[in-house]
Every structure is written in C-alpha cells, then in structure tokens.
Amino acid sequence: MRRFWFMIVIAVVGLVTANAQEIVDRVIAVVNNTPILQSEWEDEWRCEALMAGRPPESYTTGGQHEIFERLVDQELLQQQMKGYFLRPVTPEEVQAKLAEVRKDLADDDAAKWQGLLKNAGVAEDEVKVFLQRQLELERFLDVRFRAGIRIDQRAVTNYYNEQFLPQLRKAGAQDVPLEKVSSKIRQILREQQMQELVTTWLQTLRDQADIHVPDATINDSVEIEISSSK
C-alpha cells in the first residue's frame, strides 16, 4: 500500500506546468485506492462559494476542511453507485438546474451571473459538472433510501403539536389546522429521516473505507490556498 501511495504522489507531483503562476496539482487524499486531487477540491470549493454567494477566500480553515470532508463523502457515494443501474442525468436536466441556479443567484441577469462566476473563479462549464454530480448523487440516494421511508400519522401529529404550532405562535402567527399542513410536515419528516439514514450510512462507509490523507496536506490547522491561476 505504501508503494501504491508513493507511485501516485510521484506521478501527480511530476506534472510540472510551464506556467510559473500555476500550482502543481497534487493528491490530497486516496479513498479506496482512488486519488482526490487538489484541483478537484478547488473546483468544489469555488462552486460551493458560488452557490453561497460568497468569495472562496472568505472560507476559514474549518470551512475548507468541511468541503474536503464532503468531497471524500461524495467519492464514497460514487463508488457505491457503481453497483446500481440508475437512469442517467441528461444534459437537459443539468441545463434546467443551471437555469434555476441562475435565477436564484442572479435574477436571470446575464451580466450579474458572469460577475458571480468571475468572483468565484469558476467557469459555467465547471458549474454544470458540479450540478450534474449533485443531481446524480440525489438520484442515487433517492433510489437507495427514499422508497423505504414511512412516516405515520402519529409522527405528523406529534411534530405539529410539539414543533410546528410552538414555532408558529412564537412568530405571532395564527394557528393553522393540521389537515392544511400535514403534507408539508410529512415532507419535512421524510427529509429529516432521509438525512439521518444517509449520515449513518456514510459513517459506516467511512469506517469500512481505506482513506489516506498525507500528513500536513489538509487538517484543521493547515490552510492550503487555492490557486489564483483560474
């Protein structure tokens, strides 16, 4: 295993670019023999910053580390996806999602959208790759978990009495009958249970996985600056 890791590092670090301003791409983790490159981390970082409407440089070291951990989780999920026959995400679905994002972030203003892309240091094609991956993962998790989720009426009623009504009254709003919000509450509970199932499963996958992170590559005390070459 050490020889495998050494060969990957040599192969990637040996890719020296002619442009002195560009950083050398490097392996920041190996997940079940699959390397994760710093460029992949940077792309994820920039796209997440775009979606959050903030510059990438505003992320603290802890925020950067959280993005890295999500990238590891995504790799674990993508490895699990290989055992499923899923309907592919189409270019039309990706384009529709992109249009939704543009409307939410830039009100369909082309100039504003281009400004957001520039501030995040990401190209629209890279955003499409990011969105396609998110759609693929959502589809996989729906197939893997959602069909088995059951929310009974007792759970809906309990949520209504213990959380929904208190929050409504705290906001100074009038009570809403249970029958008018039961569908909404059921959806909230379904999403909560879905999140719990995914979180538990990811922890199991991590416990079973072979994950290597080079010392001083990324941790809570070491910050790696993203490349300014984009």
Secondary structure, 3 states (H helix, E strand, C coil): CHHHHHHHHHHHHCCCCCCCCCCCCCEEEEECCEEEEHHHHHHHHHHHHHHHCCCHHHCCHHHHHHHHHHHHHHHHHHHHHCCCCCCCCCHHHHHHHHHHHHHHHHCCCHHHHHHHHHHHCCCHHHHHHHHHHHHHHHHHHHHHHHHHCCCCHHHHHHHHHHHHHHHHHHCCCCCCCHHHHHHHHHHHHHHHHHHHHHHHHHHHHHHHCCEECCCCCCECCECCCCCCCC
